[in-house]
Amino acid sequence: MAEGGQRQQGQQQGQQQGQQQSPAQRLARALQGIRQVQHMLELNSPQQTNAIAALRQAGDIVWAEIQRIQQQR
């Protein structure tokens, strides 16, 4: 299979997994990515204070939404 075909198959599998996940699970995965980028910036580019602060704020918002969803259960 060509590389493009493998990529497309991986995207389809990811979309199928996304459909099986709850909204809180999808948000948790997004939060993981946000925090990963935030930590990478803090380590490699600490002078990027505005970007770090924006990522921290975005992560906090996503975390609050996850908490809200879980309290509704």
C-alpha positions as CSV (number, residue, x, y, z in Angstrom):
1,M,0.0,0.0,0.0
2,A,1.3,3.5,-0.8
3,E,2.1,5.9,1.9
4,G,-0.8,8.1,1.1
5,G,-3.2,5.1,1.3
6,Q,-1.8,4.2,4.7
7,R,-2.3,7.8,5.9
8,Q,-5.9,7.8,4.7
9,Q,-6.6,4.5,6.4
10,G,-5.1,5.9,9.6
11,Q,-7.3,9.0,9.4
12,Q,-10.4,6.8,8.8
13,Q,-9.5,4.7,11.8
14,G,-9.0,7.8,13.9
15,Q,-12.4,9.2,12.8
16,Q,-14.1,5.9,13.7
17,Q,-12.4,5.9,17.1
18,G,-13.5,9.5,17.6
19,Q,-17.1,8.5,16.9
20,Q,-16.9,5.8,19.6
21,Q,-15.5,8.2,22.2
22,S,-17.6,10.4,24.5
23,P,-17.3,14.1,24.2
24,A,-15.3,14.1,27.5
25,Q,-12.8,11.6,26.0
26,R,-12.4,13.7,22.9
27,L,-11.8,16.8,25.0
28,A,-9.3,14.9,27.2
29,R,-7.3,13.9,24.0
30,A,-7.4,17.6,22.9
31,L,-6.2,18.7,26.3
32,Q,-3.3,16.2,26.1
33,G,-2.2,17.8,22.9
34,I,-2.5,21.3,24.3
35,R,-0.5,20.5,27.4
36,Q,2.1,18.7,25.3
37,V,2.7,21.8,23.1
38,Q,2.6,24.0,26.2
39,H,5.3,22.0,27.9
40,M,7.4,21.8,24.8
41,L,7.3,25.6,24.5
42,E,8.1,26.1,28.2
43,L,11.2,23.9,27.8
44,N,12.4,25.0,24.4
45,S,11.2,28.6,24.0
46,P,10.5,30.0,27.5
47,Q,10.6,33.5,26.0
48,Q,7.3,32.8,24.2
49,T,5.3,33.9,27.2
50,N,2.2,35.0,25.3
51,A,1.9,31.7,23.5
52,I,2.5,29.7,26.7
53,A,-0.1,31.8,28.5
54,A,-2.6,31.2,25.7
55,L,-2.0,27.5,25.7
56,R,-2.4,27.4,29.5
57,Q,-5.7,29.3,29.2
58,A,-7.0,27.0,26.5
59,G,-6.0,24.0,28.5
60,D,-7.8,25.4,31.6
61,I,-10.9,26.0,29.5
62,V,-10.9,22.5,28.1
63,W,-10.3,21.0,31.6
64,A,-13.3,23.0,33.0
65,E,-15.5,21.7,30.2
66,I,-14.4,18.1,30.9
67,Q,-15.3,18.7,34.6
68,R,-18.7,20.2,33.7
69,I,-19.5,17.2,31.5
70,Q,-18.5,14.7,34.2
71,Q,-20.6,16.5,36.8
72,Q,-23.7,16.2,34.6
73,R,-23.5,12.4,34.6
